[in-house]
Amino acid sequence: MLFDETNNGRGCSSLPAKNGGDARDTCHASMDNDCVVVGASFAGLACATALARAGLRVTVLEKKADAGEKLHTTGIIVKDAIDQIAMLDRLPAEVVRRVGGVRLYAPNLRHVDLAAPGYYFLTTDTPEVMRWLASRTEEAGARISYHALFRGAQRLQSGFDLGEFGTTRFLVGADGPSSAVAKAFGLGKSRRFLFGLEHEYSGVELPDSDKLHCFIDRHLAPGYIGWLVPSPGGAQVGLARRVHHRQRPAVKAMVEFLDKVAPIVDLRGLQPASVRAGMIPCGGVVRPVAARRVLLTGDAAGMVSPVTAGGIHNALKHGLAAGHAIADYLSGRREDPSTWFVGSYPRFRVKRLLRFLFDRFQSDVLFNLLLHTGAVRTAASIVYFHHKGVFDPQTQPTERTAIRLELNGRAGDAGPGSAGGGA
Ligand SMILES: Cc1cc2nc3c(=O)[nH]c(=O)nc-3n(C[C@H](O)[C@H](O)[C@H](O)COP(=O)(O)OP(=O)(O)OC[C@H]3O[C@@H](n4cnc5c(N)ncnc54)[C@H](O)[C@@H]3O)c2cc1C
């Protein structure tokens, strides 16, 4: 879609901002929306909720019929997200399951158990979590349009013309790793990916079901891991692997993985209730990640931890922060967030280095030999439990209060990367 910086009749004229920043609108009311957010998943719903709570007119465009359909995520939420993101308060107990630790398996299936005091993960009935988040967003005052496929936008003087979806002063791309918003505005796109494939089985109870079972295996899951996860309604089994043209197909690797984990739980004769699959960006934040009045967030921005491949925490946290930043701009309090806000996006410098090393030097022989050593246990604990692997539970409430991202808070309250950078 072509840029058009001219006023074509639907746009508004602008005045220079007093602070030398972006131009300020003179006729907001003629725009249908203050902000259109593309994508009704974690990042988009968080962003839209913050905008609606600020009293702005926000519409979420979602191509699917329902926020809970055709998901591509295991849906594990880390404790840091629960602690910091008020939007997750009152998550219904029946859609989550608390899991206390990790059992990490070497390629030869010897294992170590890892835990950190007070730390836990929530596995989820993810479709229901998405529907619940969508209803919170609507309660906040945002409108969600389903069956609404964003294809492009025409730039106006003070916003955008989205054709059948009307006009808007600001546009957010929360539309995942193949972002159509990024494409429409020539923004950056992720180039390094893992591919994840997962089966969900209803009514299956895993042995040692208070643990996430994680499997290192360079042949089946190069660049990442395989997993067995107890979920609210059964179990999820999956693997994610570096995208590489010469590797065995993921479906074949999944068959071999089911054979491998059969001594722990034999799922081979069972029909999965659902299959989830998708690309996981693992190369860090894309560049450029914003343009005038356009911002990418969540997977569209590449905000997934290059090490753990977790993106839900970052999507929620930075989605909310983006909503606050855009609200400040549209209310005339700050400049366009495309200039200042994107500086708060995580850089993942250390995690990108770890990914580089893991991609090149992952060795089954070494993991078989070293899994039980203190060095590997410590490194794995840091990966799974972040810096909080060694926290003192007594001090945590104060810390939590300080960094909690309240819906009426400000982006800067949390500080860039203050929350462990996601799963
Ligand atoms: C197999 C797998 C397992 C994973 N497991 C975990 C996990 O356990 N924990 C974790 O933290 N992370 C996990 N991740 C990563 C996590 O799922 C993502 O980081 C997270 O979903 C990102 O959320 P998002 O809102 O940015 O984008 P997405 O969840 O990708 O949502 C994008 C939304 O935009 C919509 N959309 C796309 N294009 C358009 C368009 N043109 N018009 C309108 N709507 C559009 C889509 O339908 C979708 O609803 C996993 C990923 C995969 C692939």
Ligand as a Chemical Component Dictionary entry (heavy atoms), coordinates in Angstrom:
data_LIG
# 
_chem_comp.id                   LIG 
_chem_comp.type                 NON-POLYMER 
_chem_comp.pdbx_formal_charge   0 
_chem_comp.three_letter_code    LIG 
# 
loop_
_chem_comp_atom.comp_id 
_chem_comp_atom.atom_id 
_chem_comp_atom.alt_atom_id 
_chem_comp_atom.type_symbol 
_chem_comp_atom.charge 
_chem_comp_atom.model_Cartn_x 
_chem_comp_atom.model_Cartn_y 
_chem_comp_atom.model_Cartn_z 
_chem_comp_atom.pdbx_ordinal 
LIG C1  C1  C 0 3.827  -23.289 19.208 1  
LIG C2  C2  C 0 4.036  -22.038 20.033 2  
LIG C3  C3  C 0 4.028  -22.124 21.416 3  
LIG C4  C4  C 0 4.235  -20.972 22.192 4  
LIG N1  N1  N 0 4.168  -21.076 23.539 5  
LIG C5  C5  C 0 4.336  -19.982 24.327 6  
LIG C6  C6  C 0 4.189  -20.066 25.736 7  
LIG O1  O1  O 0 3.853  -21.118 26.275 8  
LIG N2  N2  N 0 4.388  -18.940 26.472 9  
LIG C7  C7  C 0 4.754  -17.756 25.906 10 
LIG O2  O2  O 0 4.951  -16.765 26.628 11 
LIG N3  N3  N 0 4.862  -17.644 24.552 12 
LIG C8  C8  C 0 4.640  -18.713 23.756 13 
LIG N4  N4  N 0 4.717  -18.601 22.398 14 
LIG C9  C9  C 0 4.888  -17.265 21.811 15 
LIG C10 C10 C 0 3.557  -16.493 21.990 16 
LIG O3  O3  O 0 2.490  -17.285 21.546 17 
LIG C11 C11 C 0 3.550  -15.180 21.221 18 
LIG O4  O4  O 0 4.717  -14.454 21.590 19 
LIG C12 C12 C 0 2.295  -14.373 21.521 20 
LIG O5  O5  O 0 1.158  -15.063 21.092 21 
LIG C13 C13 C 0 2.394  -13.025 20.831 22 
LIG O6  O6  O 0 1.183  -12.356 20.977 23 
LIG P1  P1  P 0 0.811  -11.195 19.962 24 
LIG O7  O7  O 0 -0.441 -10.563 20.508 25 
LIG O8  O8  O 0 1.963  -10.296 19.719 26 
LIG O9  O9  O 0 0.544  -11.883 18.552 27 
LIG P2  P2  P 0 -0.283 -13.141 18.117 28 
LIG O10 O10 O 0 -0.625 -14.002 19.273 29 
LIG O11 O11 O 0 0.482  -13.738 16.970 30 
LIG O12 O12 O 0 -1.650 -12.547 17.563 31 
LIG C14 C14 C 0 -1.757 -11.816 16.378 32 
LIG C15 C15 C 0 -3.236 -11.600 16.110 33 
LIG O13 O13 O 0 -3.374 -10.771 14.963 34 
LIG C16 C16 C 0 -4.377 -11.339 14.100 35 
LIG N5  N5  N 0 -4.047 -10.907 12.741 36 
LIG C17 C17 C 0 -2.936 -11.223 12.036 37 
LIG N6  N6  N 0 -2.935 -10.592 10.845 38 
LIG C18 C18 C 0 -4.083 -9.858  10.803 39 
LIG C19 C19 C 0 -4.655 -8.980  9.829  40 
LIG N7  N7  N 0 -4.029 -8.720  8.665  41 
LIG N8  N8  N 0 -5.855 -8.400  10.106 42 
LIG C20 C20 C 0 -6.490 -8.644  11.294 43 
LIG N9  N9  N 0 -5.994 -9.475  12.247 44 
LIG C21 C21 C 0 -4.797 -10.063 12.007 45 
LIG C22 C22 C 0 -4.238 -12.841 14.317 46 
LIG O14 O14 O 0 -5.401 -13.535 13.928 47 
LIG C23 C23 C 0 -3.972 -12.907 15.814 48 
LIG O15 O15 O 0 -5.181 -12.937 16.555 49 
LIG C24 C24 C 0 4.497  -19.722 21.575 50 
LIG C25 C25 C 0 4.495  -19.629 20.180 51 
LIG C26 C26 C 0 4.265  -20.783 19.419 52 
LIG C27 C27 C 0 4.256  -20.652 17.923 53 
# 
loop_
_chem_comp_bond.comp_id 
_chem_comp_bond.atom_id_1 
_chem_comp_bond.atom_id_2 
_chem_comp_bond.value_order 
_chem_comp_bond.pdbx_ordinal 
LIG C1  C2  SING 1  
LIG C2  C3  SING 2  
LIG C2  C26 DOUB 3  
LIG C3  C4  DOUB 4  
LIG C4  N1  SING 5  
LIG C4  C24 SING 6  
LIG N1  C5  DOUB 7  
LIG C5  C6  SING 8  
LIG C5  C8  SING 9  
LIG C6  O1  DOUB 10 
LIG C6  N2  SING 11 
LIG N2  C7  SING 12 
LIG C7  O2  DOUB 13 
LIG C7  N3  SING 14 
LIG N3  C8  DOUB 15 
LIG C8  N4  SING 16 
LIG N4  C9  SING 17 
LIG N4  C24 SING 18 
LIG C9  C10 SING 19 
LIG C10 O3  SING 20 
LIG C10 C11 SING 21 
LIG C11 O4  SING 22 
LIG C11 C12 SING 23 
LIG C12 O5  SING 24 
LIG C12 C13 SING 25 
LIG C13 O6  SING 26 
LIG O6  P1  SING 27 
LIG P1  O7  DOUB 28 
LIG P1  O8  SING 29 
LIG P1  O9  SING 30 
LIG O9  P2  SING 31 
LIG P2  O10 DOUB 32 
LIG P2  O11 SING 33 
LIG P2  O12 SING 34 
LIG O12 C14 SING 35 
LIG C14 C15 SING 36 
LIG C15 O13 SING 37 
LIG C15 C23 SING 38 
LIG O13 C16 SING 39 
LIG C16 N5  SING 40 
LIG C16 C22 SING 41 
LIG N5  C17 SING 42 
LIG N5  C21 SING 43 
LIG C17 N6  DOUB 44 
LIG N6  C18 SING 45 
LIG C18 C19 SING 46 
LIG C18 C21 DOUB 47 
LIG C19 N7  SING 48 
LIG C19 N8  DOUB 49 
LIG N8  C20 SING 50 
LIG C20 N9  DOUB 51 
LIG N9  C21 SING 52 
LIG C22 O14 SING 53 
LIG C22 C23 SING 54 
LIG C23 O15 SING 55 
LIG C24 C25 DOUB 56 
LIG C25 C26 SING 57 
LIG C26 C27 SING 58 
# 
